[in-house]
């Protein structure tokens, strides 16, 4: 299985409303619940008026389209990273999953996954 590195720093933050989010940016994920609006975005695109923010994330995605019948793909990746004491933040799209780790753990995460047989591009 192939994992593709994202070539930008990411931020995970909380905003007051969807009007705080610029929807024309290259990369972002929005999560809305009855308690909050969460945003994952390229760090330089982070809204100025976030309620809370955590900078310093890097990420990669599982390449290709994952069929919904495929079971355990994310669990396998998470297990490898957990065994190496690397915390993750995951977001999913219809096609695939994105796994974020703190910048200081990024290279170690990629090496651990490569050692486990994943192709990193």
Buried (B, 14 or more C-beta within 10 A) or exposed (E): BEBBEBEBBBBBBBBEEEEBBEEEEEEBBBEEEEEEBBBBBBBEBBBEEBEEBBEBBBBBBBBEEBEEEEEEBBEEBBEBBEEBEBEBBEBBEEEBBBBBBBEEBBEBBBEBBEEBEBEEE
